[in-house]
Amino acid sequence: AMSQLESGTAAKAGTADDWSNRPSSKANESSRKASLSDSEKSASHRNYSKASSNNGFMNLSGAVITSDRRLSDGAPIQTSAPHIVLPYQTGRVPQIAADIGGSLAKVIYYESQPHGGGRLVFHKFETSKIKECIEFLRSLIGKDGESEVKHIKATGGGAHKYSSLIHSELNIEIQKEDEMSCLVRGLNFFVREVPYEVFRFSHSEGMQYEEDTSSDLFPYMLVNIGSGVSILRVDSENDFTRVSGSSLGGGTLWGLLSLLTDAQSFGEMLQISKAGNNQNVDMLVGDIYGQDYSKVGLSKDSIASSFGKVFSLAHGKVADEDRRFNQADIAKSLLYMVSNNIGQIAYLHAKLHNVTRIFFGGCFIRGHPDTMDSLDFAIDFWSQGTMKAHFLRHEGYIGAMGAFLQVNPQSPSLSSSFNENFIVSDKVGEQAVGALDRTSTRLAPFPLIKKLKDYVPDTLDLVGNSKLQSHCFGVMESLTKDIRNKVISLHSIHGDMCFGESGDSPSVTKRLDDFEKMWLQQLAALRQRPQLYGTLHVRRLLHLKEQCLRGCGFPDLFRPVKAYENAAAFTMLGPMLQSLDAITDEKDLVRRLLANVLAGNMFDWGSSAINGISHHQSTHVIDFEAAAKKVGQPPMKTGYNQADKFIDAVVGRKMPYKKAVVFVDNSGADIILGVIPLIKYLLGKGTTVVLAANTLPSINDVTAYEACSILDNIVKESQSKPHFDALASAITNGRLRVVASGSEGPCLDLRRVSEGLLRECSAVDLVILEGTARAVHTNFRARFSCDCLKIAVLKDHQTAIYLGAKTHDGLVLFEAAKR
C-alpha cells in the first residue's frame, strides 16, 4: 500500500474503489477486506468513470464551478460568470444552449479540455447586439462540415424572434424549449446540485449562505426578473404555474436610464448607481413628518414617493444650480423604485399562494448589492419577517441552464457534493463567492448529532472578538515562513521527488513563492473584510491555507514526513503494547491509554508543539516521553479533565460498547502510539471500531488510505510480534476498519461527512473525537445522541486563554448520552 502511495498509483482523491486495488498478498488482502468499509466504495467514481465517450450526451456528473476563464488552447476569454468543469465528460459532445430575452442573450456551451473532461462556460450579450452573439456562436460551431454541433437549444422570446436569423447565418437547427420549464429546471439543478448556490443578502447582515435548501425545496415562488417579470409557483420538479408577472422589470430600468443618463450598458448603469444618493431625488417619510412614522413601522428614511422631490425642486423657488439632478442619484432612485415594486408584488403573490420561500433570478440582479438589499427589505418589511428573499449565484443563467439540460433530460443526478474553494472567487458586492470543488462522495449530516438544527461546528467567534481575530491572523501569517522553512529543510533531505518535482513542473522554490503570495493576499483581503467569505472562523482559515497549498502544487505537503514518522512510530508500537499488556489494574490501564493519546497529539506539524520532541528531521526520532511531559493538567474549575468519568463508564459498563467511531488526527506517533493502543483496549472489550480519517491530505493528518496502510502493517507484523495478534485478528475479521470521513482539512464539520461514514453509524454507541482541530476548534460544544469522548491538547496560547486553560493542557471531555 505504501509503495503505491509513493509511486503515485494510489487512489485518486482517496476513493475507496482504488484503495481496494492494492497488491493481494495474504496479509494485505485480509486486512483490505476487513479494514475498508464496503460502504465507502464510491458509486459516483465507479459509474461515471465508465461513462461512454460516444453516447451522444454530456455527462454532467461531478460538475465543478471555476472562474478560470480560458479556452482549451490557453487563450483567455471574457465571460460573465464562473464556468462549470465536467471531470467525467471524456467524449467530445459539443452542446450549446441559449436564453435570449428582450434585454440580454445568455449562452452556455460545452468546451473540451486537453486533460479530458470538459467545462460549461457562461457568456452573455445585449440582445440589441444579437449579431455579436451570432458571431460568437459561429466561432464556437466552427467551419461548415467540421462541426459536431447539430442544433442549439434555445429558450426565451428571442428563441422565436431570432430563430430564422440564427438559422440563416449559421445553417444550424434551433430547437426551441419552453421558457418557464427551462427556468424551473435550471433553478432546480443549481439548488440541488451546487451547494451554497443559494444565499441571502442585505447591507446590514451581508451575505448568508443557505446550508441546505434542497431537502424541503417545494413549494417555492420563482420571481424571474428579465426585461419584464414572471412569477411562478413551483410545487414539484415538473409541476409549476405562472401566477403573475409585471411589465416593470429590467427593461424598464434600462430604458429609463438610457433616457436620463449617459450610461451605454446595463453594467454602467448599475455602476453609476453605486455613487448615487436617492434621498436627493426621492421624497422620504422624514421629509413629510420630520421624523419616523413609528405607528405604521416606517422610519424617517423610508421612501414615501419615488422622485417625489423632483417636482418641488424643479418648479419651486430655488436657485438654478439646485435644480440640476445628478445622474447617479437618478440611477439609484430608479433602481430602488423598480426593485421595491417587484419585491412588493412578489410578497403579495407569495402570501396569496401560501408560500414562504421566494427565489429571485434573472440578469436584472447580477449580484448588485443595492438591488438585492432592496428586494430583501421589501420582502422582509411587507411579510413582517415571515418570508425571506433568496438569491442565486447564477441567477441570470437558470433559463439557459434549463435549456442546456434538455439535451439529455434523463441525465443522472450528481452523486457527489462540493466544497467551496476561495482561492478562485468572484465578488458579490462586499462579499465573495468561491469556486466549487467536487468531492469524491456525497456529503450529509452525521446522524449521531443530537439536534442538527442546534449544531454549530466552530468554537471561536473571530468576527465578534477582535483580539482573537488579530491573533489568528498573526498565527496564520507566521505559518508562511514556518512552512517555507520546513519544506526547504525536507527538500534538502529527501530531494525533489518528495514534492512531486520533475523536469516539466515548477520548482519547489517557485511553488513556495506562489503559495506565499497567494496566502498573504488572502489574509490581507480577510483582514480588510473579515466576512468577505461569510462567517470567519478557524476552520475557514485552515481550510483556505490547504486550498492555497493545493493550488500551488502541494497536494500533500508532509507526505514524506508522514511516511518516515509512521515507520519510526511503528518500531515503538510493539514495546509499548507489551508494557501496556503488563498493567493489571484496568482503571490504571485506561488512564495510561488516555495519557498516551494526549502525548501522541503533541506530534502536530501544524503547531509549534512539535518543536523539541520530533525535530530530528534526518532520522525522524520520536521522543514520546518528552511529549508526555509537556502535556499539562487544566485547572480543576474548568472541568476539562473528565478522564475519571470516561474510565468509570468504560470499565464499569455491564454491556461493552457495541461500536465506536474514532475520528483520528495526525499520522505517526499520534495514531500509532496514541490511538491504536486505545483501540486495542476497546476491541478487547468486544467493541467494533471504525477509524474515520481524512479523505484528502491536510498538514500531517492521517488520511484514510494511510490508515489502511498502517493496518496492513499490523497484520504483516503480527506474524512475528505476538502483541499485535489481537489487533490483526480484529482487522482480519472486520471488527477494525477504516472509512474516509469526507473531510479535506484539519477541522471537522459534522454537517458534511461521507456516505460511507453515514452507513457505518448503525449501532454506534460511542464517538471519539481526537485532536485539537476536531475536538477544540470544532465540535467543542457538539452534543451527540450517544456517548462521546473528546480528547486533545491545547496548542494555541490565545485559544487556551479563551477556554480558561493554559498552552499544552490536555483536555479529556466525556459526555454520556441520557438513556
C-alpha positions in Angstrom: 0.0 0.0 0.0 2.8 2.4 0.9 4.6 1.6 -2.4 1.5 2.6 -4.3 1.3 5.8 -2.3 4.9 6.6 -3.1 4.7 5.8 -6.8 1.5 7.8 -7.3 -0.6 4.8 -8.3 -2.8 5.0 -5.2 -6.4 6.1 -5.1 -7.4 9.3 -6.9 -8.7 11.7 -4.3 -8.8 8.9 -1.8 -11.6 7.0 -3.4 -12.1 3.6 -1.7 -12.5 1.9 -5.1 -8.8 2.4 -5.8 -7.8 1.5 -2.3 -9.3 -1.9 -2.9 -6.9 -2.5 -5.8 -3.8 -2.9 -3.6 -1.5 -5.9 -4.0 -3.2 -9.0 -2.9 -0.7 -10.6 -0.6 -2.3 -12.7 2.1 -1.7 -10.1 4.8 -2.7 -7.2 2.6 -5.8 -8.9 1.2 -7.1 -10.0 4.6 -6.7 -6.5 6.1 -8.1 -4.8 3.0 -11.3 -6.8 3.3 -11.6 -6.1 7.0 -10.4 -2.5 7.2 -12.2 -1.0 4.3 -15.8 -0.4 4.7 -17.8 -1.6 1.7 -20.0 1.4 2.0 -17.0 3.6 1.2 -16.9 2.4 -2.4 -18.0 5.4 -4.3 -20.8 4.8 -6.7 -20.1 8.1 -8.5 -16.4 7.1 -9.2 -17.4 3.6 -10.2 -20.3 4.6 -12.6 -19.1 7.9 -14.1 -15.6 6.8 -14.8 -17.1 4.2 -17.1 -19.3 6.6 -18.9 -19.4 6.1 -22.7 -17.4 8.6 -24.7 -19.7 8.5 -27.7 -23.2 8.2 -26.2 -24.3 11.5 -27.7 -25.0 13.1 -24.3 -22.9 15.1 -21.9 -22.0 13.5 -18.5 -22.9 16.3 -16.0 -21.8 14.2 -13.1 -19.3 15.8 -10.7 -19.7 19.3 -12.1 -17.3 21.8 -10.6 -17.5 25.5 -10.8 -14.3 27.5 -11.5 -13.5 31.1 -12.6 -10.5 30.0 -14.7 -11.7 31.6 -17.9 -9.5 30.2 -20.7 -10.2 28.3 -23.8 -8.6 24.8 -24.4 -5.7 26.4 -26.2 -4.9 28.6 -23.1 -6.2 31.8 -24.6 -8.1 33.9 -22.1 -11.7 34.8 -22.8 -14.1 37.3 -21.3 -17.1 35.7 -19.6 -19.6 36.9 -17.1 -19.8 34.0 -14.7 -17.8 31.1 -13.3 -17.5 28.0 -15.5 -18.5 24.5 -14.6 -15.9 21.8 -15.2 -17.2 18.4 -16.1 -14.5 15.9 -14.9 -16.2 12.8 -16.2 -17.1 14.1 -19.6 -14.4 12.3 -21.7 -16.2 12.2 -25.0 -16.3 15.2 -27.4 -20.0 16.1 -27.3 -20.4 19.8 -28.2 -23.6 21.3 -26.9 -24.8 24.9 -26.9 -27.8 26.4 -25.3 -29.1 30.0 -25.2 -31.7 32.0 -23.3 -32.5 35.0 -25.5 -34.5 37.6 -23.6 -35.7 41.1 -24.5 -32.6 42.7 -22.9 -29.9 40.0 -22.7 -28.9 36.8 -24.5 -27.3 34.2 -22.3 -25.2 31.4 -23.8 -24.0 28.2 -22.2 -21.7 26.0 -24.2 -19.5 22.9 -23.6 -15.8 23.2 -24.2 -13.4 20.3 -24.4 -10.4 20.3 -22.1 -7.0 19.0 -23.1 -6.7 16.8 -19.9 -10.1 15.1 -20.7 -13.4 16.1 -19.3 -15.0 19.4 -20.1 -16.3 22.7 -18.9 -19.6 24.6 -19.1 -18.9 28.2 -19.9 -21.3 31.1 -19.4 -21.5 34.2 -21.7 -24.0 37.0 -22.2 -24.7 39.7 -24.8 -27.1 42.6 -25.1 -30.0 41.4 -27.3 -29.8 44.6 -29.2 -26.5 43.4 -30.4 -27.7 40.0 -31.4 -25.3 39.8 -34.4 -22.4 39.8 -31.9 -24.0 36.8 -30.2 -24.4 35.1 -33.6 -20.7 35.7 -34.5 -19.7 34.3 -31.1 -21.8 31.2 -31.8 -20.2 30.9 -35.2 -16.8 30.8 -33.5 -17.9 28.0 -31.3 -19.5 26.0 -34.0 -16.6 26.1 -36.4 -16.4 25.8 -40.1 -19.2 24.1 -42.1 -18.7 20.4 -42.4 -16.3 20.2 -39.4 -18.7 21.0 -36.6 -20.2 18.3 -34.4 -22.9 20.8 -33.2 -26.1 19.7 -34.9 -28.5 22.0 -33.1 -28.8 24.7 -30.5 -31.2 24.5 -27.7 -32.8 27.9 -27.2 -35.4 29.4 -24.9 -36.8 32.9 -24.2 -38.8 35.2 -26.5 -35.7 35.7 -28.7 -35.6 32.0 -29.5 -38.7 32.6 -31.6 -37.9 36.1 -32.8 -34.3 35.4 -33.9 -34.7 31.7 -34.9 -34.7 32.4 -38.6 -31.8 34.8 -38.5 -29.6 32.4 -36.5 -30.5 29.5 -38.8 -29.8 31.5 -41.9 -26.5 32.8 -40.6 -25.2 29.5 -39.0 -27.1 26.9 -41.1 -28.0 25.0 -37.8 -31.2 23.9 -36.3 -32.7 25.9 -33.5 -34.7 23.7 -31.1 -37.0 25.9 -29.0 -37.7 25.0 -25.4 -40.5 26.3 -23.2 -39.2 29.3 -21.3 -41.0 28.6 -18.0 -40.0 24.9 -18.0 -36.4 25.9 -18.5 -36.4 28.4 -15.6 -37.7 25.8 -13.2 -35.4 23.0 -14.5 -32.4 25.3 -14.3 -33.1 26.6 -10.8 -33.8 23.0 -9.5 -30.4 22.0 -11.0 -28.4 24.8 -9.4 -30.2 24.5 -6.0 -30.0 20.7 -5.8 -26.6 20.0 -7.3 -24.5 23.1 -6.3 -24.2 23.6 -2.5 -24.1 27.3 -1.4 -25.7 28.3 -4.7 -28.4 29.9 -2.6 -27.8 32.9 -0.4 -29.5 35.8 1.3 -28.1 39.4 1.3 -28.7 42.6 3.0 -26.5 45.6 3.7 -27.0 45.1 7.4 -26.2 41.3 7.6 -24.1 40.8 4.4 -24.2 37.5 2.6 -25.6 34.5 4.4 -25.3 31.1 2.7 -28.2 28.7 2.9 -26.8 25.4 4.3 -29.4 23.2 2.7 -32.3 24.3 0.5 -32.9 21.1 -1.4 -34.4 18.9 1.3 -37.6 20.9 1.6 -37.4 22.8 -1.6 -41.0 22.8 -2.6 -43.2 24.7 -2.8 -41.4 27.9 -3.7 -42.0 31.1 -5.7 -39.7 32.0 -8.5 -39.5 35.6 -9.5 -37.6 35.8 -12.7 -36.6 39.4 -13.5 -35.5 39.9 -17.1 -36.9 42.7 -19.3 -40.2 42.0 -17.6 -41.1 39.9 -14.6 -42.6 36.4 -14.5 -43.8 35.0 -11.2 -44.1 31.2 -10.9 -45.3 28.9 -8.1 -43.4 25.7 -8.2 -44.8 22.6 -6.4 -42.5 19.8 -7.6 -39.9 19.1 -10.2 -42.2 19.5 -13.1 -45.4 21.0 -11.6 -45.5 24.7 -11.8 -47.9 27.6 -12.7 -47.2 31.1 -13.9 -49.3 33.0 -11.4 -48.5 36.6 -12.5 -45.9 39.0 -13.8 -45.2 42.6 -14.4 -44.1 44.8 -17.3 -41.9 46.8 -14.9 -38.7 44.9 -14.9 -35.1 45.2 -16.0 -36.1 46.6 -19.4 -38.0 49.4 -17.6 -34.9 50.4 -15.6 -32.6 50.0 -18.6 -34.9 52.1 -20.9 -35.5 54.9 -18.4 -31.8 55.2 -17.5 -30.9 55.3 -21.2 -33.1 58.4 -21.5 -31.9 60.0 -18.3 -28.2 59.1 -18.1 -25.2 58.8 -20.3 -24.6 55.1 -19.5 -24.3 52.9 -22.5 -24.9 49.5 -20.9 -26.8 48.0 -18.0 -23.4 47.3 -16.3 -22.6 51.0 -16.5 -26.0 51.9 -15.1 -25.6 49.7 -12.1 -22.1 51.1 -11.6 -23.0 54.7 -11.6 -25.9 54.0 -9.2 -23.4 52.9 -6.6 -22.3 56.5 -6.1 -25.9 57.9 -6.1 -27.9 59.1 -3.2 -31.6 58.6 -3.8 -32.5 61.0 -0.9 -31.7 63.9 -3.3 -34.4 62.7 -5.6 -36.9 60.7 -3.6 -39.4 62.1 -1.0 -38.8 60.4 2.3 -41.1 59.8 5.3 -38.9 62.2 7.2 -39.5 64.9 4.6 -43.2 64.7 5.3 -43.3 64.1 9.1 -39.9 65.3 10.1 -39.3 62.1 12.0 -40.2 58.4 11.9 -43.8 57.3 11.5 -43.4 54.6 14.1 -47.1 53.8 14.4 -47.1 52.1 11.0 -43.4 50.9 11.2 -41.9 53.5 8.8 -38.5 55.0 9.6 -37.8 58.6 8.5 -35.5 57.2 5.7 -38.3 55.1 4.1 -39.2 56.2 0.6 -42.7 57.9 0.6 -42.6 58.9 -3.1 -40.1 57.9 -5.7 -38.8 61.0 -7.5 -41.1 63.0 -5.1 -38.6 65.8 -4.7 -38.1 66.4 -8.4 -41.3 68.5 -8.9 -40.8 70.8 -6.0 -37.1 71.3 -6.7 -37.6 71.8 -10.4 -40.5 74.2 -10.1 -40.1 75.7 -6.7 -38.4 78.9 -5.7 -34.8 77.6 -5.6 -31.6 78.6 -7.4 -31.0 77.2 -10.9 -28.0 75.3 -9.7 -30.1 73.4 -7.2 -32.5 72.3 -9.9 -29.8 70.1 -11.5 -30.0 66.4 -10.8 -27.1 64.1 -10.5 -27.2 61.1 -12.9 -26.0 58.8 -10.1 -28.9 59.9 -7.8 -31.4 59.3 -10.6 -30.0 55.8 -11.2 -30.1 54.9 -7.5 -33.7 56.2 -7.2 -34.9 54.3 -10.3 -33.2 51.1 -9.1 -35.0 51.3 -5.8 -38.3 52.1 -7.5 -38.2 49.1 -9.7 -36.8 46.7 -7.1 -39.2 47.8 -4.4 -42.1 47.4 -6.7 -41.0 43.9 -7.8 -40.4 43.0 -4.1 -43.9 44.1 -3.0 -45.6 42.2 -5.9 -43.6 39.1 -5.1 -44.6 39.2 -1.5 -48.3 39.7 -2.3 -48.3 36.6 -4.6 -46.4 34.5 -2.1 -49.0 35.5 0.6 -51.8 34.7 -1.8 -50.4 31.3 -2.6 -49.3 30.5 0.9 -45.6 30.2 0.0 -42.8 31.4 2.3 -39.7 30.8 0.1 -39.1 33.2 -2.7 -36.2 32.9 -5.2 -35.2 35.8 -7.3 -33.5 35.1 -10.6 -32.7 36.8 -13.9 -29.9 39.1 -15.2 -31.5 42.1 -13.6 -29.9 41.3 -10.2 -26.3 40.5 -11.2 -25.1 40.3 -7.6 -25.7 44.0 -7.3 -25.8 44.8 -3.5 -28.4 47.6 -3.7 -30.7 45.6 -5.9 -30.5 42.6 -3.5 -30.8 44.7 -0.4 -34.0 46.5 -1.7 -35.6 43.2 -2.7 -34.7 41.7 0.7 -36.0 44.8 2.5 -39.3 44.7 0.6 -39.9 41.0 1.4 -38.9 41.4 5.0 -40.9 44.6 5.5 -44.2 43.5 3.9 -44.1 40.0 5.4 -43.1 41.3 8.8 -40.2 38.9 8.8 -42.1 35.7 7.9 -40.7 35.5 4.4 -37.1 35.7 3.1 -35.7 36.7 -0.3 -33.3 34.1 -1.7 -30.7 34.8 -4.5 -28.7 32.5 -6.7 -25.1 32.7 -7.8 -26.1 32.0 -11.4 -29.3 33.9 -11.2 -29.1 35.1 -14.8 -28.4 31.7 -16.3 -31.2 29.5 -14.9 -33.1 29.6 -18.1 -30.1 28.8 -20.3 -29.1 26.0 -17.9 -32.6 24.5 -18.2 -32.4 24.6 -21.9 -29.0 23.0 -21.8 -30.3 20.2 -19.7 -33.0 19.5 -22.2 -30.3 18.0 -24.5 -30.4 15.0 -22.2 -33.5 15.2 -19.9 -32.6 11.7 -18.4 -29.1 12.8 -17.4 -28.4 11.2 -14.0 -28.3 13.3 -10.9 -24.9 14.1 -9.4 -23.8 11.6 -6.7 -21.2 14.0 -5.3 -21.1 17.1 -3.2 -18.9 20.2 -3.5 -16.6 22.2 -1.3 -16.2 25.9 -1.7 -12.8 27.0 -2.9 -12.0 30.6 -2.2 -8.6 30.8 -3.9 -10.8 31.4 -7.0 -13.6 33.8 -6.2 -16.0 36.4 -7.7 -17.1 39.4 -5.7 -20.7 40.0 -4.9 -20.7 43.5 -3.5 -18.8 43.5 -0.3 -18.8 39.6 -0.3 -17.1 37.0 -2.4 -18.2 33.5 -3.6 -15.6 30.9 -4.3 -15.3 28.1 -6.9 -16.9 24.8 -6.0 -14.7 21.7 -5.9 -16.2 18.3 -6.4 -15.9 15.8 -3.5 -15.4 12.0 -4.0 -18.7 11.2 -2.4 -22.0 12.9 -1.5 -21.7 14.6 1.9 -24.5 14.7 4.5 -25.0 15.4 8.2 -23.6 12.9 10.8 -26.7 11.1 12.1 -25.5 10.9 15.7 -25.6 14.7 16.2 -28.2 15.2 19.0 -30.0 18.2 17.4 -28.8 19.1 14.0 -30.6 22.4 14.0 -28.6 23.4 17.1 -25.2 22.1 15.8 -22.6 24.8 15.3 -19.2 23.3 14.4 -17.0 26.3 15.2 -15.9 27.2 18.7 -14.2 30.7 18.3 -16.1 33.7 17.1 -13.4 35.6 15.1 -15.9 38.2 13.9 -17.1 39.3 17.4 -13.7 39.0 19.2 -11.2 41.4 17.7 -8.4 40.2 19.9 -8.8 36.6 18.8 -9.2 37.7 15.2 -5.9 39.7 15.3 -4.1 36.8 17.0 -5.4 34.2 14.4 -4.3 36.4 11.5 -0.9 36.8 13.1 -0.6 33.0 13.6 -1.7 32.3 10.0 0.8 34.8 8.6 3.6 33.3 10.6 2.7 29.9 9.1 4.1 31.2 5.7 7.7 31.4 7.0 7.2 28.2 9.0 6.0 26.2 6.0 8.8 27.6 3.8 11.5 26.6 6.3 10.1 23.1 6.8 9.7 22.5 3.1 13.2 23.7 2.3 14.6 21.5 5.1 12.7 18.5 3.9 13.6 19.2 0.3 17.3 19.3 1.2 17.0 15.9 2.9 14.6 13.9 0.7 15.1 15.6 -2.7 12.9 16.8 -5.5 10.5 13.9 -5.9 9.2 14.1 -2.3 7.2 17.2 -3.5 6.4 16.0 -7.0 9.1 18.0 -8.7 10.1 16.8 -12.2 11.6 18.2 -15.3 8.3 19.7 -16.6 6.9 21.0 -13.3 7.7 24.3 -11.5 10.5 24.1 -8.9 9.7 23.8 -5.2 11.1 27.3 -4.7 8.8 28.7 -7.4 5.7 27.0 -5.9 6.7 28.2 -2.4 6.8 31.8 -3.8 3.4 31.3 -5.4 2.0 29.9 -2.2 3.4 32.8 -0.1 1.9 35.4 -2.4 -1.5 33.7 -2.7 -1.8 33.0 1.1 -0.7 36.5 2.2 -3.1 38.1 -0.4 -6.0 36.0 1.0 -5.1 37.0 4.6 -4.8 40.7 3.6 -8.2 40.6 2.0 -9.8 39.0 5.1 -8.1 41.4 7.4 -9.7 44.2 5.5 -13.1 42.5 5.3 -13.3 39.6 7.8 -16.7 38.5 6.4 -15.6 38.6 2.8 -16.2 34.8 2.5 -19.0 34.7 5.1 -18.5 33.9 8.8 -14.9 34.0 9.8 -13.6 31.1 11.9 -10.5 28.9 12.4 -12.0 26.2 10.2 -12.2 28.5 7.2 -8.7 29.9 7.7 -7.1 26.4 8.0 -9.0 25.1 5.0 -8.1 28.1 3.0 -4.4 27.5 3.7 -4.8 23.9 2.5 -6.5 25.2 -0.7 -3.7 27.6 -1.3 -1.1 24.8 -0.9 -3.0 22.5 -3.2 -3.4 25.3 -5.7 0.3 25.8 -5.7 1.2 22.2 -6.4 1.5 20.9 -2.8 -1.4 18.4 -2.5 0.3 16.5 0.3 2.9 18.8 1.8 4.1 16.5 4.6 3.8 13.2 2.7 7.5 12.3 3.3 7.3 13.3 6.9 4.2 11.1 7.5 5.9 8.1 5.8 9.0 8.4 7.9 7.3 9.1 11.2 4.8 6.3 10.6 7.8 4.0 10.2 9.5 5.4 13.3 6.4 5.1 15.4 5.7 1.6 14.2 9.1 0.4 15.6 7.9 1.7 19.0 4.4 0.2 18.9 5.4 -3.4 19.9 7.3 -2.5 23.1 4.5 -0.1 24.0 1.8 -2.7 23.6 3.9 -5.1 25.6 4.3 -2.6 28.5 0.6 -1.9 28.4 -0.3 -5.6 28.5 1.6 -5.8 31.7 -0.7 -3.4 33.6 -3.1 -5.5 35.6 -5.4 -2.8 37.1 -7.9 -1.9 34.3 -8.5 1.6 35.5 -4.8 2.3 35.6 -4.6 0.9 32.1 -7.3 3.2 30.7 -5.7 6.2 32.5 -2.4 5.4 30.9 -4.0 4.9 27.5 -5.6 8.4 27.7 -2.3 9.9 28.7 -0.7 8.3 25.6 -3.4 9.7 23.3 -2.6 13.2 24.7 1.1 12.7 24.3 0.6 11.5 20.7 -1.5 14.5 19.9 1.6 16.7 20.6 3.1 15.5 17.3 1.3 18.0 15.1 3.3 19.7 12.3 0.6 22.4 12.2 1.7 23.8 15.5 4.9 24.7 17.4 4.1 21.9 20.0 6.2 19.5 17.9 9.4 21.6 18.4 11.8 19.7 20.6 10.1 16.4 20.5 10.4 15.4 16.8 12.7 17.7 15.1 15.4 15.3 14.1 14.3 15.5 10.5 17.0 13.3 9.1 16.1 10.4 11.3 12.6 11.4 12.4 13.3 10.3 16.0 10.2 10.4 18.2 10.7 11.4 21.8 7.4 10.2 23.2 8.4 10.6 26.8 9.3 14.3 26.2 5.9 14.8 24.6 4.1 13.2 27.6 6.0 15.5 30.0 4.8 18.6 28.0 1.1 17.8 28.5 -0.3 19.8 31.4 -3.4 19.5 33.6 -6.1 22.1 33.0 -7.4 23.9 36.1 -9.9 22.0 38.1 -12.5 24.7 37.8 -12.6 24.3 34.0 -14.0 20.8 34.2 -11.8 19.8 31.3 -10.3 16.8 32.9 -13.0 14.2 32.9 -10.8 11.2 32.5 -12.3 9.5 35.5 -15.8 9.8 34.1 -14.8 8.0 31.0 -12.8 5.4 32.9 -15.8 4.7 35.2 -18.1 4.5 32.1 -15.9 2.1 30.0 -14.7 -0.1 32.9 -18.0 -0.3 34.8 -20.3 -0.9 31.9 -22.4 -4.1 32.3 -22.5 -4.3 28.5 -19.5 -3.1 26.5 -19.8 -0.5 23.8 -21.1 -2.2 20.6 -19.4 0.1 18.1 -17.2 3.1 18.2 -16.4 5.7 15.6 -13.0 7.3 16.2 -12.1 10.5 14.4 -8.3 10.4 14.2 -5.9 13.4 13.8 -2.2 13.1 12.9 0.0 10.4 11.4 3.0 9.0 13.2 3.1 8.9 16.9 -0.5 10.3 17.2 -2.4 7.5 15.6 0.2 4.7 16.1 1.3 5.2 19.7 -1.7 7.2 20.9 -4.9 6.0 19.2 -4.0 2.4 18.2 -3.4 1.2 21.8 -6.7 2.7 23.0 -8.4 1.0 20.1 -6.8 -2.3 21.1 -8.3 -1.9 24.5 -11.8 -1.3 23.1 -11.5 -4.2 20.8 -10.6 -6.4 23.8 -13.8 -5.3 25.5 -15.8 -6.5 22.5 -16.3 -3.2 20.7 -16.2 -2.9 16.9 -14.1 0.1 15.9 -14.3 2.3 12.8 -11.4 4.7 12.2 -12.7 7.8 10.5 -9.8 9.6 8.8 -9.4 12.4 6.3 -10.4 11.8 2.7 -7.7 14.2 1.4 -4.3 15.1 3.0 -4.0 18.1 5.3 -0.8 19.0 7.2 0.4 15.7 8.7 -3.2 14.5 9.4 -3.6 10.8 8.6 -5.7 10.0 5.5 -8.0 7.0 5.2 -5.5 5.5 2.7 -2.6 5.9 5.1 -4.7 4.5 8.0 -5.3 1.4 5.8 -1.6 1.0 5.2 -1.0 1.2 9.0 -3.5 -1.7 9.5 -1.8 -3.6 6.7 1.5 -3.3 8.5 -0.1 -4.5 11.8 -1.4 -7.7 10.1 2.0 -8.2 8.4 4.0 -7.7 11.7 1.6 -9.9 13.7 3.3 -12.9 12.2 6.4 -12.2 14.3 5.0 -9.9 17.1 2.5 -11.6 19.4 1.4 -8.3 20.9 -0.1 -7.5 17.5 -2.3 -10.6 17.4 -5.4 -9.1 18.8 -5.3 -6.1 16.5 -4.5 -8.3 13.5 -7.4 -10.6 14.3 -9.8 -7.7 14.6 -8.6 -6.3 11.2 -8.9 -9.6 9.5 -12.4 -10.4 10.8 -13.7 -6.8 10.1 -14.0 -5.6 13.7 -11.5 -2.8 13.0 -11.8 -1.0 9.7 -11.3 2.4 8.1 -13.7 4.8 6.5 -12.9 8.1 4.8 -14.7 10.9 6.7 -15.2 13.2 3.7 -13.1 15.9 5.4 -10.4 17.7 3.3 -9.0 19.9 6.1 -7.9 19.6 9.7 -11.2 20.8 11.2 -14.4 18.7 11.1 -17.8 20.0 10.1 -20.1 17.1 11.0 -22.9 18.5 8.8 -20.8 17.3 5.8 -19.5 13.7 6.2 -19.2 10.9 3.6 -21.9 8.5 2.7 -19.5 5.7 3.8 -19.3 7.1 7.3 -23.1 7.5 7.4 -23.6 3.8 6.7 -21.1 2.9 9.4 -23.2 4.8 12.0 -25.6 1.9 12.6 -25.3 0.6 16.2 -22.7 3.2 17.1 -22.9 4.0 20.8 -19.5 5.7 21.3 -18.0 8.6 19.3 -14.4 9.7 20.0 -13.1 13.0 18.6 -9.3 13.2 18.9 -7.2 16.2 18.1 -7.2 20.0 18.6 -8.8 20.9 15.2 -11.6 18.2 15.5 -12.3 18.5 19.3 -11.4 22.1 20.2 -11.5 24.4 17.2 -14.6 22.5 16.0 -17.1 20.3 17.9 -16.1 21.6 21.3 -19.7 22.2 22.1 -21.2 19.5 19.9 -23.7 17.1 21.6 -24.4 13.6 20.4 -27.2 11.0 20.8 -24.6 8.5 22.1 -21.7 8.7 24.5 -18.8 10.9 23.4 -15.2 11.3 24.3 -13.3 14.4 23.2 -9.6 14.4 23.8 -6.9 16.8 22.6 -4.0 19.1 23.6 -4.5 22.9 23.6 -1.6 24.1 21.4 -2.6 27.7 20.8 -2.0 30.3 23.5 -5.0 32.5 22.9 -7.4 29.6 22.4 -6.2 28.2 25.7 -6.8 31.6 27.4 -10.2 31.9 25.7 -11.2 28.5 27.2 -9.7 29.3 30.6 -6.7 26.9 30.4 -3.0 27.0 29.5 -1.0 26.1 26.5 -0.4 22.3 26.3 -3.1 21.5 28.7 -4.7 18.1 27.9 -8.5 18.1 27.6 -10.4 15.0 28.3 -14.2 15.6 28.0 -16.7 12.8 28.3 -20.5 13.1 28.0 -22.7 10.1 28.5 -25.9 10.1 26.5 -29.1 10.1 28.5 -30.6 6.7 28.4 
